Amino acid sequence: MKRVFEEISDDEWENHSHSFKPSRVLNTTTNPTPPAIESFAYGSSKQNPKEDIVFDLEDDDEDVVEAARPSVANRGRRFVVEDEESDGDGDDGDKDADIAQVYNVKSSDEEGNVEAEAEEEEEEEEEEEEEEEEDVVAKALQKCARISAELKRNLYGSSVTACDRYAEVESSSVRIVTQDDVDAACKSQDSDFQPVLKPYQLVGVNFLLLLYQKDIGGEPTQHDGIPEPCVVNFTQPLKESDIWLTAEKEDFPLIDEKVQLESNNSEAILADEMGLGKTIQAITYLTLLKHLNNDPGPHLIVCPASVLENWERELKKWCPSFSILQYHGAARSAHSKQLNSLAKAGKPPPFNVLLVCYSLFERHSAQQKDDRKILKRWQWSCVLMDEAHALKDKSSYRWKNLMSVAKNANQRLMLTGTPLQNDLHELWSLLEFMMPDLFATEDVDLKKLLNADDMDLVGRMKSILGPFILRRLKSDVMQQLVPKIQRVEYVVMEKQQDDAYKEAIEEYRAASRARIAKNSEINSNNIFGVLPRRQISNYFVQFRKIANHPLLVRRIYRDEDVVRFAKKLHPMGVFGFDCTLDRVIEELKSYNDFSVHRWMALTLPSAWVLRSESLDISLFLKSGIKQQMEEAGIIRGFKAHGVGGDELCVSHLLSADDTILFCDTTIEQFLHIRMLLTCFTTVIGLKINSSPGIKMCSSCKLSVNVGALLKTLRILLREKSLLPFGVVCLLLLYYGVTDTKGILPDKYVMLSAKCRALGELLPSLKQGGHRVLIFSQWTSMLDILEWGLDVIGVTYKRLDGSTQVTERQTIVDTFNNDTSIFACLLSTRAGGQGLNLTGADTVIIHDMDFNPQIDRQAEDRCHRIGQTKPVTIYRLVTKGTVDENVYEIAKRKLVLDAAVLESGIEVDNEGETSEKTMGEILSALLLG
Ligand SMILES: Nc1ncnc2c1ncn2[C@@H]1O[C@H](COP(=O)(O)OP(=O)(O)OP(=O)(O)O)[C@@H](O)[C@H]1O
């Protein structure tokens, strides 16, 4: 089945409510058999007897077909009736009548019969549809099984009967390249770097090269003529004749649709466990393609923003001959025009590798559409997707838009340490992306068809997919890997937090009861019958927040306080001078205690604490800028003192009488100010919505008057020093508030059991010479944790989704290299994947996810190649809260994972099944 993968249309875009539908299956205890989806992880343990059956079938396609067909044993009654009837006379024409007769016999009155007939017809139609849909799956598996069998013969040669996966194959018998070839391909005259692959990495590179040689992923008919597996002379370079598509690749011709449709593809998933060096294997592979096959690309590498810099760095190191272009942020703006005109003119791209982020495929802006248009004009040799589990949802914009670019590539290569999501249909999404011709299912509801409990199906898929996917575990390949110790710290709430939790239970219980009282037909045992879905999710999140920190809800600041603060903030235009008082009150009322506190603290004139990579107090003091600012009347009574080398405390910036007005702003000045504000917010880590600087500037309508300030600004801009920017930005935010009432004292940060636990744990870890990564799913929690770490008195860095992409690698490097920094705060989403943070040897999962694989990704930021110390993982669980439920579910899932091997993950907080689980927990909590 051929699919046309095109850019999402405007209509389609409009109709989508969510780009990424979260979906995670959390297997509950109702299923006694561990779902074996993770057995796709290609473990050697043969848990499923069917595996062997399928494996033996490769010499007999018909049997493969049979094996690939979904089991009918558990289908509904109609199938039984139909089978019996067809057995009788085999006449399809009589079938409906016969079925009706069957139902008539069961029915007692005529009317009922008519209804039953109608229902039956409907059922029949549905079942037929279902059957057709099942057929789509069966057919896809059947096609894939043929190719798989062929590929196994080619890949495993004589080992075929004994091997289920490439990793098991005696590596010497299927090698194309050796370390010598790698040396020759990766060497550079300008560098002393010795690119030495570990033995299993060499196997990985050979695997990719073998698949490159073989033709997979196209229509089966194209594979009938698969050449006999070559007797590989492993040290010889590949010959032109061994490779397909080399002819079309010359001079990077623009896409010829005809050629593309007929071309063969090579696809693979490299799924080694996190930290085993997938990046390096993939880069070496691309280098070898150039070295041995004269295939210089162009290659497109798509990855999460956090690892963009790392990719560029590793590419430069392992493949110095490649020219690389990072197409993101400032580099994007600098190059888009040039790339566009080259692409339009049919000229080859000026790079071997283009590095882009997934975000380029997620939005519908004109800019991103234009970017994708450019990408579509070139014929890519390899489109490589890092952390490819990002493509688990085939209905997402990301999947569709990326496919519209990748469909024409000669090869789609996926890297993921967690190839399997919790659902088979998510794995299918990956496979369909990799091999759309084989796995396309159009609108079939895969969720319905791909049941993870169907061991038969799981076994078949596992065996069929074996040759396309290579996965090794750390325990398999790295005997010397440092141990990973898991610890769970149960923490106990003290009165204030406990009260907050109990109050929430009472409030939500009362709300639920009120709804039950209103409607007597409600099923009062099931929360889904009582509360709307969104409410269930909201309540659950509130419980989780309180379990993490009571300041994450508003309980301390009463409505009167909020109104009082609003009256203070309103004249300052904190939310924009256009904003009415009522609107400010409304806004503040929606804030949690911590946010209200922070807003009040930010409007105070004293004791601003700045923290930044670029802050250098001595530079500031020496530069003469301070003096200029004082002379210009911009600062007065400036006092600075360093804390931990990179903090600056500025007090008494201005007296309340000094007014800083901005009026008659020119565009240029406005842009400067906006830049400064953005800079300021970065410097002190202030978060106001997602793009703080912009929001503040556009809404504040700052008017400019302070000529001296602007003069100084110009000086500062010339100096290109970030520090004074931060200081000046402080001035911009100065509104003359002197009332410190309402600010929470430091002891409040220790209100949570988890922060108190950190208060004990962190100093002792520091004393023991350990360094720590602290993960939370919520950036608001990270904000509180920053406060907590300040109070505890340890140094730290922070990385989350709001961290500039260009800053992320610097933060990683600084943390890894500067041992005076004790901790790194990370959001699980932005910091949990791809990063190398081996500078730490301890991971604290502050709040766990339902899905333990998300946390495992986070753990492996420091448990990876390069780690020399044993790694300890702490999970914090607040006793007597939903935290315990989340942990129990995650633990159960981990046991299942262990039973069937490793699995994969994507970060999603509100998947369907977690919704179901939330419902179960809340039913017990509120209705029990
Ligand atoms: N052969 C090697 N020689 C030296 N360093 C290596 C080698 N292989 C991997 N590394 C280093 O090991 C670290 C982990 O590698 P990499 O980031 O490629 O792992 P990964 O499998 O992609 O992990 P993840 O799934 O977490 O993204 C990196 O710092 C990398 O430079």
The ligand as a Gaussian input file, in Angstrom:
#p B3LYP/6-31G(d) Opt

LIG

0 1
 N       33.876000       4.368000      21.423000
 C       33.808000       5.410000      22.208000
 N       34.906000       6.062000      22.590000
 C       34.838000       7.141000      23.407000
 N       33.704000       7.649000      23.881000
 C       32.578000       7.038000      23.524000
 C       32.566000       5.908000      22.668000
 N       31.286000       5.524000      22.496000
 C       30.538000       6.386000      23.204000
 N       31.316000       7.288000      23.828000
 C       30.849000       8.366000      24.738000
 O       29.861000       7.812000      25.574000
 C       28.832000       8.762000      25.853000
 C       27.472000       8.162000      25.516000
 O       27.333000       8.037000      24.130000
 P       26.016000       8.490000      23.346000
 O       25.557000       9.810000      23.798000
 O       26.261000       8.269000      21.909000
 O       25.005000       7.372000      23.875000
 P       23.540000       7.083000      23.402000
 O       23.427000       5.600000      23.245000
 O       23.177000       7.906000      22.223000
 O       22.724000       7.536000      24.684000
 P       21.204000       8.089000      24.829000
 O       20.286000       6.951000      24.474000
 O       21.112000       8.439000      26.261000
 O       21.065000       9.266000      23.922000
 C       29.193000       9.990000      25.038000
 O       29.839000      10.896000      25.869000
 C       30.138000       9.476000      23.986000
 O       31.057000      10.460000      23.563000

